[in-house]
């Protein structure tokens, strides 16, 4: 019995031009999606940085006002009503000293409500807002990157 090796002829080994074009198209779609993700990540990072620096500026103002209240509760900046800082607060990069953000700081001072008639509590409620500014009189036009933030606190003299 004689064995015969039969070879079936078929397409040549390798990729056709259409297969290569489909693979390149799929790769291009993947790269475009990755580029969109990177762009979105950069925008979210800038937004998070703006919110954190605004919170830092507002927190610093609350701490300053609390210290002022402990030293002199009758200080003009702590009277009931709305107040504003005279200068913009700048947040700088600690390495390069470049200005990252500028904020106008405003705060509302209120008394602490007491449910007992005719009684008041010794302290203040403070609501501090940090608003991004471009210059002294112009708010930042980049609302998608810079956000205002408001922090609330109750301050009182130490017993």
C-alpha positions in Angstrom: 0.0 0.0 0.0 1.4 3.2 -1.1 0.8 6.4 0.8 0.5 9.5 -1.1 1.0 12.9 0.6 -1.7 15.2 -0.7 -1.2 18.9 -0.2 -4.2 21.0 -0.4 -3.5 24.4 -1.9 -5.0 27.4 -0.1 -4.4 31.0 0.4 -0.8 32.2 0.9 0.5 32.7 4.4 0.3 36.3 5.8 -2.3 39.0 6.0 -4.3 40.5 3.2 -4.5 44.3 2.7 -8.1 44.4 3.9 -7.1 42.6 7.2 -4.3 45.1 7.8 -6.7 48.1 7.1 -9.3 46.7 9.5 -6.6 46.2 12.2 -5.3 49.8 11.7 -8.8 51.2 11.9 -9.5 49.4 15.2 -6.2 50.6 16.6 -7.0 54.2 15.6 -10.4 54.0 17.3 -8.7 52.7 20.5 -6.1 55.5 20.4 -8.8 58.1 19.9 -10.7 56.8 22.9 -7.6 56.8 25.0 -6.9 60.4 24.0 -10.4 61.4 25.1 -9.8 59.7 28.4 -6.5 61.6 28.9 -8.2 64.9 28.1 -11.0 64.2 30.5 -8.5 63.2 33.2 -6.6 66.4 32.8 -9.8 68.5 33.0 -10.9 66.7 36.2 -7.4 67.1 37.7 -7.6 70.9 37.1 -11.1 71.0 38.6 -10.0 69.1 41.6 -7.0 71.3 42.1 -9.1 74.4 41.9 -11.6 73.0 44.4 -8.8 72.0 46.8 -7.0 75.3 46.6 -10.3 77.2 47.1 -11.0 75.0 50.2 -7.5 75.8 51.4 -8.0 79.5 51.0 -11.4 79.4 52.8 -10.0 77.2 55.6 -7.1 79.6 56.1 -9.6 82.5 56.5 -11.7 80.5 59.0 -8.6 79.8 61.1 -7.6 83.5 60.9 -11.1 84.6 62.0 -11.2 82.0 64.8 -7.8 83.2 66.1 -9.0 86.8 65.9 -12.2 85.9 67.8 -10.2 84.3 70.6 -8.0 87.4 70.9 -10.8 90.0 70.5 -14.4 89.0 69.9 -15.4 92.6 69.4 -13.1 93.0 66.3 -14.8 94.8 63.4 -14.3 91.8 61.0 -16.4 89.7 63.4 -19.4 91.9 63.6 -22.7 90.4 62.4 -23.0 90.9 58.6 -21.0 90.4 55.4 -17.3 91.2 55.1 -14.7 91.0 52.3 -10.9 90.7 52.3 -9.1 93.8 51.0 -6.7 91.8 48.9 -7.0 88.7 46.7 -5.7 85.5 48.3 -3.1 83.9 46.0 -2.3 80.2 46.0 1.2 79.6 44.7 3.1 76.5 43.6 5.6 75.9 46.5 8.4 74.9 44.1 8.2 77.5 41.3 6.2 80.2 43.2 3.9 80.6 40.2 0.4 81.7 41.0 -2.0 78.8 40.7 -5.2 80.6 41.6 -6.4 83.9 43.0 -9.5 84.1 45.3 -11.7 86.9 46.6 -12.6 85.9 50.1 -15.9 87.0 51.6 -17.5 85.9 54.8 -20.9 86.2 56.5 -20.9 86.4 60.3 -24.0 85.5 62.3 -24.9 84.8 65.8 -25.4 81.3 67.2 -29.1 80.8 67.7 -30.2 79.7 71.1 -33.6 78.0 71.6 -34.0 79.5 75.1 -35.9 82.8 75.0 -33.7 85.9 75.6 -30.5 83.9 75.7 -27.6 83.9 73.4 -24.6 81.7 73.0 -21.1 83.1 73.1 -19.7 82.5 69.6 -20.2 83.2 65.9 -21.4 81.2 62.9 -19.1 82.0 59.9 -19.7 81.2 56.3 -16.6 81.8 54.2 -16.7 81.8 50.3 -13.6 81.7 48.1 -14.4 83.0 44.6 -11.8 82.5 41.8 -10.7 85.9 40.4 -8.7 86.9 37.3 -7.9 90.4 38.6 -9.1 92.5 41.6 -12.4 93.3 39.8 -12.8 90.5 37.3 -14.0 87.0 38.2 -12.2 84.1 36.5 -13.8 83.3 33.1 -12.8 79.6 33.4 -15.9 78.4 35.2 -15.2 74.8 34.1 -11.8 74.9 35.8 -12.3 77.3 38.7 -15.1 76.8 41.2 -16.3 78.9 44.2 -16.5 77.0 47.4 -18.2 77.9 50.7 -17.2 76.6 54.1 -19.1 77.0 57.3 -17.8 77.0 60.9 -18.8 77.9 64.4 -16.2 79.7 66.3 -16.1 80.4 70.0 -13.6 81.6 72.6 -11.9 78.8 74.5 -13.3 78.2 78.0 
